[in-house]
Amino acid sequence: MDSVDITLPGFNVLVDVKGDTSGVALSLAGNQWFVVDELVHYLNSLGFTVYVETIPPGLVRERALGKALRVGALTVNLRPEIVSLPPQMLAGIPTVDTFEYAESEVAVAYQGKPVEDLCDIRNRRVAIPNPVTEGIGALLRDMYSEACGDYLELITKGSVYLTRIHHREIPELMRHGVVDAGVMWVTEARYWGLPYFAPSTGRRGKLVFALLPWATDKARQLFRQLRSQKVKEIYEKYGFKWIAQP
């Protein structure tokens, strides 16, 4: 289909929404946003046309349950056929097939004085992912409560910034000196080249690919490709631990 292009670099570029809405629709937990260009390129090379959005997992869940996505004045009513979520967020979503595929650890990225303990964040200007919409936020809440005490007291401090879309907000907040530290995945801290502290709790955040009942045949074919060696290599390149079985 012919199209007109009003792209103006630096102004109307939608980083978390990309692809072709005539293709297979994927809604992915946002901590994978830096993997998506290479993943889409690979899927395109196999003959798949794809639309991909990378948004907080709580919103991915709402999309799977039928809600539209709004970005400014743009509304995307296209319902995802494949989603990526933390396992606990799949409850109540009808699925045809699922598999766990990748995991990462929680990190506290910082500027200036190093963070050497999770409890240090109560003495810093820190950005924390919202536990309602972000799997990492819920994991951090549990880890902090177990190791450091009252989580509610922490987030009501004036020095805590609770994010809406952590993978976009936190790097900018740190870059502009609004916060000294930010909670993110190890994969994100490495991508941004930020020094970080990773609590050695052994707890990791996992991701699951899920195929939804209304998926087209093309989407079902694509879903099978997500287990492939090439997809494994792409995710491992960006620091994720691949856990899917062949």
Sequence and secondary structure as in RCSB ss.txt:
>XXXX:A:sequence
MDSVDITLPGFNVLVDVKGDTSGVALSLAGNQWFVVDELVHYLNSLGFTVYVETIPPGLVRERALGKALRVGALT
VNLRPEIVSLPPQMLAGIPTVDTFEYAESEVAVAYQGKPVEDLCDIRNRRVAIPNPVTEGIGALLRDMYSEACGD
YLELITKGSVYLTRIHHREIPELMRHGVVDAGVMWVTEARYWGLPYFAPSTGRRGKLVFALLPWATDKARQLFRQ
LRSQKVKEIYEKYGFKWIAQP
>XXXX:A:secstr
        TTTS  TTEEE TTSEEEEEEGGGGGGHHHHHHHHHHTT  EEEEEE HHHHHHHHTT  EEETTEE
E    SEEEE GGGGTT   SEEEEEEEEEEEEEESSS   SGGGGGGS EEE  TTT HHHHHHHHHHHHHTS 
HHHHHTSTTEEE SSHHHHHHHHHHTTS SEEEEEHHHHHHHT  EE   S  EEEEEEEE TT  HHHHHHHHH
TTSHHHHHHHHHTT EE    
